[in-house]
């Protein structure tokens, strides 16, 4: 696997979890928003009960999927951090950590070091090259 692809796994999982949490909220809103008509008119209530049961079932499935994704995120972050900790350069380690674990863009990283954007891109590229050598050793 290419170093950049390896590093981007964390962000992809983080985005997937964020999207699943949005879906979870939508299913929760649906489950809580389904009620039987209580205005005195006689209506068939099984439809609302079926919809509520279906929404609750989807909500439970979504929660299990989120739990699984969080477990994957924790394990992936651990693997990524262990790999970048093997870099010899503390600056290269920190640039990759800031970019792929903290999700900072290269301009923010350059600003952190009081450097120009070009410095951040060069350091980032060098760090990925050195990380690739580490990944290739495995």
N, C-alpha and C positions, 0 to 999 in steps of 0.2 A: 504494500500500500504506500502511496506517495505521502510524504510528510505533511503537506498541507491538507490533504484529504483526511489523514489520521487526526490532525488537530481540529478540523471542522466538525468532527463527530459530536463534540460536546455542544457546540452551538445548535446543531441540527436537533439533537435530543431536547435541548432547552426550549427551542421553538415548538417542537412537537408537544411537549408538556404544556406549554402556555396555551396552545390551541385546544388541547384536550380539556384544559380547565375551563375554557370558554364554552366548549360543547357541554361539559358537565353542568355549568351554571344554566345553560339553556334547557337541559333536560330537567334540572331541579325546578326551574320556573314553570315548565310544562306540567310536571307532576303536581306541584303545589297549586297551579292555576286551574286544574280540572276539578270541578265540583258538580254535584247534582243540583238540578233546578229545584228550589225550595219555595217558589212563589205561590204554591197552592194548586197549580195545574198538574194534572196527572200526566207524567211523561215516562217513557221507558228509560230507566236509570242504568241498565246494564252497559250501555255504550260508554258512559262516563267512567264507570268502574273498570271496564276493559282498557280504556285509554290510560287511566291512571296506573293500572297495573303494568301496562306496557311501558309507560314513561319511567316508572320506578325500576323496572327490570333494566331498561337502557341505562339509567343512572347508576345502578349497581355494577353493571358491566363496565361503564366508563370509569368508575372509581378503581376497579381492579386493573384496568388497562393503564391508568395513571400511576398506580402503585408500581406496576411492572416497569414502566418507563422511568420512573424515579430511581428504581434499583439499577436499571441500565445506565442512567446518567451518573450515578455515584461510582459505579464500577469503571465506566469509561473515563471519567475525570481522574480517577485514581491511576489508571494506566497512562493517560496523557501526562499527568504531573510526574509520575515516576520516570517517564521517558525524557521529559525536558530537564528534570533534575540531573540527568547524566551529562548534560552539556557542561563543558569546561568553563565557559564564560558566564559570569553572573549576569551581565547585561543581556546577553542573548537569551538566557533563561527568563529573565524578567520581561523582556520584550514579548516572547512567546506566551508567557503567563498572562501578561496584561491583554494581549490580543485575543487569545483563544479561551482563557478561563474567565477573565474579567470582562471580555467583550468590548474592549476599548478600541477605537480606530487608530490608525497609524499617526494621525495628526495629534491626537491626545497623548500618545506615547512620546512623540517628539517634544511636545510641550512639557511633559513631565521631566524630561531630561534637559530642557532648555536648548534643544537642537532644532535643526531644520527638518522638514518633512522628508527630504531626500536621505538624510541620515537614518531616519526610521525605516524607510523602505530598504535601504542597503543592509542595515543591521538585521531586519526581519528576514530578508532573502538569505543572508549568510547563516542565520540561525536555523532556517529551514534546511539548508544544505547540510549543516552539521548534524541536525536531527535525522535527516535521511540516512546519513552514514550510521548513526546509532540504530535506526530501525532495520537497516540492511544487515546488521550484525546478528539480529535475532533469528 
